[in-house]
Amino acid sequence: MDTHTTTCYQPLLDDIVRNISKIILGKEKAIRLALTGLLCRGHILIEDLPGVGKTTLAHTLAKSLGLQFNRIQFTSDLLPADILGVSVFETGNQTFHFHPGPIFTQVLLADEINRATPKTQSALLEAMEEHQVTIEGETRPLPEPFFVIATQNPGFQIGTFPLPESQLDRFLMRIRLGYPDPEAERELLTSRDRRSELEHLKSCFETHELATLQRAVESVHTSDDLLDYVQALIHFSRQPGHYANGLSPRAGLGLLQAARAWALMHGRNHVLPDDVQAVLPSVVNHRLQSVSSLDDADADALSNKLLNVPIP
């Protein structure tokens, strides 16, 4: 990919960020990280306190990209069939007819995913990994593209079930929004309700253009020196005494792919160490656990160790 081709995508991606920023105020980096995940065909976990805009961000992403959108409110009594679908016996023709569940969509919002039981959470595993579901012995493909955007309340809140490591690892990125800055909050307080604004939000492009951008990410160049840096980060995470478990090969691939998308978003046809460092916390923090404490309250401290690894 030449530099001109890469640069021509930047205005389009900037337009998408500006479009989403009409609804999600003062959170440009979080928006860019979420868009990075979708460009990589990855799933996104948005974790934060209730009321900071997690659900609104997911809905705004889907609408800006022109994708079909379904939302499931996860609760403790939700069953796998409520997500995947069920076969119903029809007396008229004496046969079973499959009624697809809300998972058959392009963007699935799993709202408050950690309020459902582990059995229900596991219903998403095959879909997230293989873009298909097996129901009553029959495998059914999901629409393309297919993304899961899950929101999660902090684990210390009442009524939550922690996501198992196997499911956390299927999320390419975990993003936190945080409270808005004073200027953004002032605009929130004095403007119209953001949900009413969302109803009038227009899509930035067609679905086939998203596929073009995803192919462009694959073409962003990574030098041997850059690969040495990514391997150094992975190797450091696996050394005894740093973390309970090191980064998996899937995490390494995700980190490299996210860095490619971040470079594309900033108009470059090659990945810099700065690109790796920009996406590193979102890609690795939910995959790492400290050896010194079971309560990794300060998640940024986990990735800060990796950011100190020297660049070869």
Wavefront OBJ file of the C-alpha trace (Angstrom):
o trace
v 0.000 0.000 0.000
v 1.418 3.365 -0.976
v 1.366 6.429 1.243
v -1.243 8.213 -0.899
v -3.676 5.296 -0.651
v -3.284 5.173 3.118
v -3.689 8.907 3.527
v -6.910 8.935 1.496
v -8.632 6.869 4.200
v -7.797 9.347 6.969
v -10.463 11.981 6.061
v -13.154 9.285 6.006
v -12.089 7.927 9.383
v -11.902 11.456 10.797
v -15.464 12.047 9.567
v -16.637 8.944 11.441
v -14.937 10.123 14.638
v -16.525 13.580 14.302
v -19.921 12.007 13.654
v -19.717 9.882 16.810
v -18.368 12.862 18.786
v -21.665 14.667 18.167
v -23.224 12.187 20.597
v -20.296 11.093 22.795
v -18.778 14.372 23.933
v -15.135 14.848 24.917
v -14.081 11.217 24.414
v -12.184 11.251 21.122
v -9.510 8.769 22.181
v -12.079 6.242 23.429
v -13.991 6.652 20.156
v -10.822 6.098 18.113
v -9.969 3.001 20.160
v -13.452 1.562 19.629
v -13.238 2.265 15.898
v -9.790 0.646 15.861
v -11.305 -2.534 17.258
v -13.974 -2.671 14.548
v -11.416 -2.041 11.807
v -9.571 -5.119 13.116
v -12.770 -7.233 13.047
v -12.444 -7.443 16.831
v -14.960 -7.460 19.664
v -14.991 -4.652 22.216
v -15.655 -4.613 25.955
v -16.612 -1.229 27.412
v -16.228 -1.226 31.188
v -17.184 1.656 33.442
v -19.664 2.947 35.983
v -23.356 3.151 35.020
v -24.421 6.354 33.289
v -21.220 7.427 31.524
v -22.376 6.536 27.995
v -21.299 2.921 27.383
v -24.538 1.836 25.708
v -24.822 5.084 23.762
v -21.296 4.652 22.366
v -22.100 1.146 21.109
v -25.332 2.287 19.451
v -23.640 5.333 17.914
v -20.836 3.208 16.454
v -23.314 0.868 14.775
v -25.399 3.708 13.354
v -22.376 5.662 12.086
v -21.080 2.579 10.273
v -24.473 1.729 8.775
v -24.660 -1.679 10.470
v -27.662 -3.687 11.646
v -27.923 -3.439 15.430
v -29.521 -5.550 18.161
v -29.357 -5.081 21.901
v -29.692 -7.705 24.634
v -30.080 -6.609 28.237
v -28.191 -9.253 30.209
v -29.812 -10.252 33.499
v -29.396 -13.143 35.913
v -32.443 -14.979 34.502
v -31.392 -14.690 30.835
v -31.008 -18.077 29.112
v -28.789 -19.083 26.140
v -31.897 -19.640 23.997
v -32.865 -16.006 24.579
v -29.658 -15.064 22.711
v -29.305 -17.808 20.096
v -32.904 -18.599 19.237
v -35.160 -21.629 19.566
v -37.124 -24.086 17.446
v -40.893 -23.916 17.926
v -43.291 -26.684 16.949
v -45.924 -25.470 14.502
v -49.110 -27.497 14.617
v -50.190 -26.382 11.153
v -47.475 -28.277 9.267
v -46.392 -30.531 12.152
v -42.741 -29.409 11.983
v -40.309 -27.447 14.063
v -39.459 -23.967 12.792
v -36.324 -22.157 13.968
v -36.807 -18.623 15.279
v -33.416 -16.876 15.241
v -32.407 -14.952 18.335
v -31.025 -11.413 18.498
v -27.474 -12.686 17.932
v -28.253 -12.860 14.197
v -27.212 -9.288 13.513
v -24.102 -7.343 12.480
v -23.571 -5.539 15.787
v -24.744 -7.206 18.977
v -24.769 -5.044 22.080
v -24.435 -7.305 25.113
v -25.499 -4.746 27.687
v -24.199 -5.359 31.223
v -22.815 -8.737 30.166
v -21.497 -9.536 33.636
v -24.989 -9.499 35.151
v -25.774 -12.809 33.397
v -24.729 -16.212 34.709
v -21.620 -17.957 33.316
v -23.849 -20.431 31.402
v -25.484 -17.574 29.500
v -22.195 -15.730 28.981
v -20.732 -18.858 27.367
v -23.435 -18.785 24.669
v -21.368 -16.054 22.975
v -18.070 -17.972 22.838
v -18.539 -19.801 19.528
v -20.128 -16.743 17.906
v -17.242 -14.461 18.902
v -14.547 -16.852 17.720
v -16.035 -18.483 14.619
v -18.909 -16.146 13.594
v -21.366 -19.026 13.766
v -23.611 -20.700 16.319
v -24.502 -24.368 16.781
v -28.092 -24.857 17.860
v -29.748 -28.266 18.264
v -26.913 -29.904 16.326
v -27.073 -27.533 13.352
v -24.427 -24.902 12.637
v -25.786 -21.567 11.440
v -23.553 -18.770 10.097
v -23.913 -15.235 11.441
v -24.135 -12.119 9.245
v -20.953 -10.463 8.050
v -19.523 -8.360 9.481
v -20.299 -9.537 13.014
v -19.218 -7.671 16.135
v -19.986 -8.030 19.811
v -19.814 -4.797 21.763
v -20.326 -5.636 25.421
v -20.725 -3.265 28.326
v -19.712 -4.262 31.819
v -20.167 -2.736 35.236
v -17.213 -2.830 37.668
v -16.906 -6.167 39.425
v -17.367 -4.681 42.893
v -20.982 -3.747 42.106
v -23.819 -5.921 43.409
v -25.195 -8.663 41.168
v -22.239 -9.201 38.845
v -20.612 -12.449 37.662
v -16.975 -12.071 36.597
v -16.219 -12.987 32.987
v -13.928 -16.041 32.738
v -10.458 -15.498 31.282
v -11.357 -17.513 28.170
v -14.128 -15.078 27.320
v -12.155 -11.967 28.228
v -9.447 -13.104 25.814
v -11.969 -13.083 22.963
v -12.433 -9.341 23.342
v -9.772 -7.561 21.336
v -9.975 -4.414 23.466
v -11.361 -3.196 26.761
v -12.180 0.511 26.797
v -13.049 2.807 29.663
v -14.864 6.098 29.142
v -14.560 7.786 32.531
v -16.338 10.957 33.559
v -16.564 13.800 31.011
v -14.336 16.837 31.391
v -16.022 20.048 32.688
v -16.484 21.531 29.208
v -18.115 18.386 27.799
v -20.295 17.968 30.874
v -21.477 21.562 30.591
v -22.560 20.918 27.023
v -24.361 17.763 28.145
v -26.246 19.733 30.796
v -27.286 22.544 28.482
v -28.044 20.686 25.212
v -30.764 18.320 24.073
v -30.881 14.740 25.298
v -28.204 12.752 23.445
v -30.589 9.878 22.718
v -32.890 12.170 20.762
v -29.829 13.408 18.870
v -28.899 9.793 18.123
v -32.211 9.233 16.319
v -31.189 11.830 13.713
v -27.592 10.640 13.338
v -26.738 9.614 9.779
v -24.472 6.813 8.612
v -21.081 7.910 7.264
v -20.763 5.201 4.611
v -22.016 1.878 3.291
v -21.192 -1.522 4.795
v -18.956 -2.494 1.841
v -16.732 0.511 2.633
v -16.063 -0.938 6.089
v -14.795 -4.115 4.391
v -12.470 -1.962 2.265
v -11.055 -0.302 5.377
v -10.572 -3.680 7.059
v -8.602 -4.926 4.061
v -6.542 -1.730 4.153
v -5.559 -2.484 7.760
v -4.122 -5.835 6.640
v -1.862 -4.010 4.175
v -0.230 -1.642 6.687
v 3.462 -2.523 6.840
v 5.221 -3.827 9.947
v 9.005 -3.856 9.861
v 11.209 -6.544 11.383
v 12.273 -4.081 14.075
v 8.637 -3.417 14.955
v 7.971 -7.159 15.202
v 11.014 -7.434 17.485
v 9.393 -4.820 19.750
v 6.053 -6.660 19.882
v 7.854 -9.924 20.658
v 9.837 -8.196 23.396
v 6.571 -7.051 25.006
v 5.078 -10.544 24.829
v 8.270 -12.135 26.175
v 8.425 -9.677 29.091
v 4.833 -10.497 30.077
v 5.720 -14.187 30.328
v 8.716 -13.758 32.623
v 8.203 -15.049 36.194
v 7.361 -12.415 38.754
v 5.660 -9.897 36.452
v 2.171 -11.280 35.871
v 0.140 -14.300 36.909
v -0.056 -15.340 33.251
v 1.672 -13.927 30.195
v 0.063 -12.685 26.997
v -1.295 -15.389 24.687
v -0.456 -15.650 20.978
v -3.985 -14.327 20.298
v -3.158 -11.246 22.378
v 0.053 -10.701 20.403
v -1.794 -10.923 17.091
v -4.461 -8.560 18.405
v -1.893 -6.034 19.562
v -0.192 -6.014 16.168
v -3.471 -5.722 14.290
v -4.724 -2.910 16.523
v -1.460 -1.020 15.979
v -1.948 -1.384 12.203
v -5.457 0.073 12.440
v -4.226 2.935 14.652
v -1.539 3.749 12.079
v -4.101 3.694 9.245
v -6.372 6.003 11.203
v -3.521 8.508 11.429
v -2.665 8.350 7.739
v 0.420 6.103 7.848
v 1.201 3.022 5.756
v 3.580 1.591 8.387
v 3.408 0.916 12.111
v 5.501 2.895 14.604
v 6.269 1.918 18.212
v 4.032 4.858 19.188
v 1.105 3.079 17.539
v 1.772 -0.052 19.585
v 1.989 1.973 22.796
v -1.234 3.870 22.013
v -3.346 0.699 21.825
v -1.383 -1.427 24.323
v -3.412 -0.655 27.507
v -6.749 -1.383 25.818
v -5.496 -4.663 24.330
v -3.653 -6.133 27.332
v -5.119 -4.788 30.584
v -8.070 -7.208 30.654
v -5.745 -10.128 29.880
v -3.177 -9.560 32.631
v -3.332 -10.141 36.361
v -0.822 -9.008 38.943
v 1.060 -11.665 40.892
v 1.089 -9.494 44.003
v -2.623 -8.763 44.308
v -5.880 -10.441 43.328
v -7.510 -7.022 43.140
v -6.127 -5.330 40.033
v -7.957 -2.095 40.772
v -5.347 0.025 39.011
v -5.459 -1.653 35.605
v -3.169 0.968 34.062
v -0.359 -0.192 36.339
v -0.391 -3.539 34.509
v 0.339 -2.045 31.100
v 2.711 0.589 32.498
v 5.208 -2.186 33.202
v 5.114 -3.140 29.543
v 5.436 0.455 28.392
v 8.789 0.536 30.178
v 10.147 -2.284 27.993
v 12.913 -0.757 25.835
v 12.291 -0.354 22.109
v 14.864 -2.455 20.206
l 1 2 3 4 5 6 7 8 9 10 11 12 13 14 15 16 17 18 19 20 21 22 23 24 25 26 27 28 29 30 31 32 33 34 35 36 37 38 39 40 41 42 43 44 45 46 47 48 49 50 51 52 53 54 55 56 57 58 59 60 61 62 63 64 65 66 67 68 69 70 71 72 73 74 75 76 77 78 79 80 81 82 83 84 85 86 87 88 89 90 91 92 93 94 95 96 97 98 99 100 101 102 103 104 105 106 107 108 109 110 111 112 113 114 115 116 117 118 119 120 121 122 123 124 125 126 127 128 129 130 131 132 133 134 135 136 137 138 139 140 141 142 143 144 145 146 147 148 149 150 151 152 153 154 155 156 157 158 159 160 161 162 163 164 165 166 167 168 169 170 171 172 173 174 175 176 177 178 179 180 181 182 183 184 185 186 187 188 189 190 191 192 193 194 195 196 197 198 199 200 201 202 203 204 205 206 207 208 209 210 211 212 213 214 215 216 217 218 219 220 221 222 223 224 225 226 227 228 229 230 231 232 233 234 235 236 237 238 239 240 241 242 243 244 245 246 247 248 249 250 251 252 253 254 255 256 257 258 259 260 261 262 263 264 265 266 267 268 269 270 271 272 273 274 275 276 277 278 279 280 281 282 283 284 285 286 287 288 289 290 291 292 293 294 295 296 297 298 299 300 301 302 303 304 305 306 307 308 309 310 311 312
